[in-house]
Amino acid sequence: MKKITLWLLACMLLSTAFSQELQKREVDNLLNTQGELTFNFKIETKEQLKSLSKTLTIVNFNSNTKEVKAWANQEQFENFLTMNISYKVFEEDNDINERLMSDDISVFSRAPKPGYTLEFPLTAYPTYADYASQMQNFETEHSDIVDFFSIGTTGQGDKEILFVKISDNISTDEAEPKLLYTSSMHGDEIAGYPMMLNLIDYIITAYKDNTHPDHTRIADLVNGSEIWINPNANPDGTYHLSTDNTSVANARRGNGNNVDLNRNYPDNLGGAHTDGEVYQAETLMFMQLAEDNHFVISANFHGGIELVNYPWDNTYDRHPDDSWFILTAGEYRDNAQNDGPAGYMDDENNGITHGADWYLVNGGRQDYMNHDHQCKEVTIELSNTKKPPANQLDDFWNYNREALLDYLTQGTYGFRGMVKDVNTGNPIEGATIKAVGHDDLGSWTVSDVDGDYYRPIYGGTYDLIFEAPCYQSVTLSSETISNYQTKILADVLMTPLTPTVPGSLNATNIVSSSATLSWSSATGSSYDLRYREVGSGTWEEVLDIDSDSYSLTGLNPETNYEYEVRSNCGTNSSAYSPTENFTTAVVSYCAAQGNNINDEYIGEVSLNGTANNSLGTTSSGYSNYRGSSIFSPIEIGSTGNTISVMKYWETTQYNEAVSVWIDYDQDGIFTNAEKILEAGAYINPQTVSNTFTVPNSAKTGDTVIRVIMKYYNNANEGTNQTDPCETFAYGEVEDYTVNLFDQTLGLENNNIKNIKIYPNPFSNTIDIIVPSNISDDNVLVTIYDVLGRTVYNQSAKSVNQTIKLSSLNHLKGGSYILKIQNLTKNQTLVKQLVKQ
């Protein structure tokens, strides 16, 4: 019996090991082919999700079982493994099986409408070519009500983000609400992809057929609004690994760069780039779309669960329009449940959920649209299976058709009206319309280009305040509205105001080359700022500033400046404010030092063959050689410069890291781009060296070289020293001065026959006629004063062999050197200038 028990136990252990190995192979295969993985694990408390969501994308969370479904790309998953959390991988979450595609259906079996590529309702996923063709077909066959267009090319470059817009007067931007649907920003969540195409076809069909049972509702929508539909927001993800874009078998969540697009938006709480990624091409396209168009409502379609998710995703706080979102989400859920089978659209809180109550998300599109663009967007999860079998596509369309149309109709309800100038009757664009004591965090609405506004809102009585820059505000009191009601208010006529002079001028964050200037808000839509060195006869102007502060850069150190501000309303401007002054600081550098040099310190620093040997003279962990002219000047733009540092030990040799910086822009800050030597913590070689190029953008004059040698123990052998402002236990820091010069500045009128300057002497504007051999190249134009200081620096390209320099009125009268560098051919032209 004992032998049998041991044998069974051994079999169980072997079975468990084999199962784990299978899972590991499956994981490796998915990561290698898809570049991503969806997996499950359990946590003890929901609070753990907050920290986990910083390194993983949370896809689902079951608050009862504490089970998390997460998505990760390869790098994120490798980071997850370091947490030693047990996980499971399920095939249905990582489905790479084929699906029936439109080109799998024989042409003899298809019966599309005349002029169409696809047959509706869809029973197969479209290839990208068929998708793009059908989107064009919609416009070609129905150009009176359909506009087909692309908002840009995806990251992979062979696909586009395609839209159709449906409205009765399609070529005219009418005073109508804009309604938006977009699907599948997660490329593998594609139940909504064919569904949106079905919806487009349905709207066109019902509108064009007076006998259609849904004609009246559809006609009201098409005649009274603009319906914008984007069936696929991430085609690179949908057709992943399909070189001809004909298969969705390997569809994945991420885009072509394997970035989760629904974590890639600006976040009102987390700020920019909460996912650590640059904004993707697809993200930037939709951000620009929202900037150019005010959408009243929107829905963003996903899959993997069945529910309607409403704001906020990034906080447990309730949206000011929480009641409206619950009403409209509940209506969508009720329609889907009524038209679907038992158990459909009933996840979480019976099919609807506040986003953060489900799980927290930063960088989501839904919060971005609501907070930044006053668009009431929700996220609708259409199917438990992210990529349903093709034979279920028409089922999901039938489950959701009524819900889709009723949600669009919600965008036509609420308060609406026009905002106009009382004197001219012209529409006022960009006025904010807020429910007093109700609206916050972007929940208000704004007037569009025609002065029209639309404010869906939960039934009740509200005071509405209308505000616009340079206009006196208007309040409409005790306006009552019911749910499912459209209430047209009388035109709001706003009285223009005269711009007032800004006050309370203040300069802060003053350093050697920059300062932040601020002033109290005044009546105006923008501000003009002018500044100059005290004693100069001309102002430098910064126009049309849209906030009450501005940061000046490129200032000279230890210089007294004066500045003034005025406000603008259209073409009317206030007087300039009284003058205020500030003085820029001396260039200063952060402190750095070693605390102990008993065992090691810097023995010698050599720059271009000139050495400073400090053996026997070093007395502390910081040595300041800035007062000595040890090194020869270095030419700006020169290559092949050498830097070497010799490490010195009193007795025992240790691992020492060495780093060297040159402050090329003389701003008192050592950046990574200014590092000219970086050697990891090793004993050998004793002397470390590197060659470097001085960038053409470096400023002329004296600047600082910082040299650091820092000890690391054996456990950290090879570590690089990266902080130029560090105080550390063992080693030394040395600072030097080096002069950067521009050899060409001494070549007065070099190549004068090849360049013409008009006028010279000049007052405010210069025309530079460049030789034909550089007329098509990118050039860098720099003007230096007689002390070699840069007073103008700008990249330019000639038009008809002419480069125009304007706004030079801030320059004092006197002599200057003009330098033109051909960045393409590495050529330099120099000319002496005289300012009148």
Secondary structure, DSSP 8 states (H G I E B T S, - for coil): -HHHHHHHHHHHHHHHHHHHHHHHHHHHHHHHHHSEEEEEEE-SSTTHHHHHTTTSEEEEEETTTTEEEEEEEHHHHHHHHTT----B--GGGG------BGGGS-TTT----TT-SS-SS-SSB--HHHHHHHHHHHHHH-TTTEEEEEEEE-TTSS-EEEEEEE-SSTTS--S--EEEEEE-SSTT--SHHHHHHHHHHHHHHHHH-TTSTTHHHHHHHHHH-EEEEES-S-HHHHTTT-TTS---TT--SS-TT---GGG-S-BTTTBS-TTSS---HHHHHHHHHHHH--EEEEEEEE-SEEEEEES-SS-SS--TTHHHHHHHHHHHHHHHHHHS-TTTT-HHHHTEEEHHHH---SS-HHHHHHHHH--EEEEEEEESSSS--GGGHHHHHHHHHHHHHHHHHHTT-EEEEEEEETTT--B-TT-EEEETTT--TT-SEE--TTSEEEE---SEEEEEEEE-TTB--EEEEEEEE-TT-EEE---EEE-B---------EEES--SS-EEEE----SSSEEEEEEEETT-SS-EEEEEE-SSEEEE-S--TT-EEEEEEEEEETTEE------EEEE---------EEEE-SSEEEEEEEETTEEEE-TTT--SSEEEETTS--S--EETT---EEEEEEEEESSS--EEEEEEEE-TT-SS---GGGEEEEEEEESS-SEEEEEE---TT--SEEEEEEEEEEEE-GGGTT-----TT-EEEEEEEEEEEEEEE-GGGGSTTTTGGG-EEESSSBSS-EEEE--GGGTTSEEEEEEE-TTS-EEEEEEEE-BTTEEEE---TTS-SEEEEEEEEETTTTEEEEEEEEE-
